[in-house]
Amino acid sequence: MNSLSVPAANVIPNPTPTVPEQAGGLLTILDWASGIGLVLGVLGVIIVGIKLVISLQRGEGGQTLATLGWVLMGCIIITGSAGIVRAFV
């Protein structure tokens, strides 16, 4: 058997991840996008809360609860996507 085709069992690579200096601007953009998205998400929850109070006063609150679910799903996607992208950068 050729000794080049089988790696040595005692050699385990241990890479240290480093962010290249060219990615600094990209990370800044990601920070800003994540922050703006979260601020808009909180604003969306507040707006849906106001609509929910008004709808419950009228007796029609079911649709507004569905809207709250969509807003919360958007917040989860925004925060999750920033973490996934940062793992690869």
Protein Blocks (a to p, Z undefined) as FASTA:
>chain_A
ZZklpccfklccdddddddfklmmmmmmmmmmmmmmmmmmmmmmmmmmmmmmmmmmnopa
klmmmmmmmmmmmmmmmmmmmmmmmmmZZ
